[in-house]
Amino acid sequence: DLGVIEFEVTGKNLPILISAKLIKNYKSIKTNLNKMALAFYAQELMLKITADEHPNLAAYELLEKYLIHLDKALGPDHTLLSSFCLDLLG
């Protein structure tokens, strides 16, 4: 699912989810299959390029900015994806 959530966990060995709250919902992306493909590509790229368990705030902010622009776009925009990829690799 495409969205930003805020969540709270407790526990040391076995994390337990206490609460979750939807912060941002990308409705326009969810209703357009072509936009979804671009969003999932960007998310997969983030997964492959960032190390597990090592937060990368700059990369996260790039992804969030990309998804906001894609959500507002009238249709799928491959130039947005190209810019995101170049920025992420930079």
N, C-alpha and C positions, 0 to 999 in steps of 0.2 A: 504494500500500500504506500502511496506517496503522501507524506505529511511529516510535520515536525511535532514530536511529543516531548513533554516534560514528564519524567517519571522518578519515583523514589523507591529505593530498594533498601533492605536491611539484611543482616546476616553476613557472616564471614566466609564460611565454607560453602554454604548453599544459599545463594541470594534469593530473597523472597520479595516479590513485587508488592509494594504497599499501595501505591497510587500511580495513576497515569492521566495526563491531561493533554488534549489536542491543542497545539499552539497555532499551527498553520496547516491549512488544507488546500491542496492544489487542485481545485475542482475542474478547471479548464483542461488540465493535463489528463485527468482521470476520464474525461468524456471524449477524448480524441486519441484513437489508437496510434496514429503517427507521432503525436506528442509523447505518448507513453513510451514508445520505442526509443525516442531520443533521451527521455529522462532515465529509462532503465540502462541505456548504454552509458550515460554519465555516471550513474550509481555503480555500475560494474567496473568502470574505469577507476573510480575512487577506491573500490574494494581491492583492486589489483595493485594500485600504486601506493597505497598507504599501509604502514605496518600495523599489525594487530596489537591492541593494547598500548598504542602510542598515539595519544590524541594529537591531531594536527588541525588546529583552529583555523589556520589560513586556508587550508584545503576545504574544510567544512564551509567556511564563509563563501568561497568560490562556488561550491555546489549549491548552496542556498541562493546566492545571487542568480546563478544560472536558472534554477527552477522557478524563481520569481519572474524572471524575464520570459521564460518559456510559457509559463502560465498566462501571462498577459498578452503574448503574441497571438495574432489572428489565426495562425496555422503553424505547422511544424517549420522550424527555422534552422537549417543546417549551418548557417553562418554563426548562430549562437553557440552551437555545439563545437564548432571549430575553434571559436574564441575561448570557450571554456577549456578545451583540451590543451591549447597552447598556454593559457594562463596556469593551468594545473602543472604542466610539465616545467614551466618556468619556476 
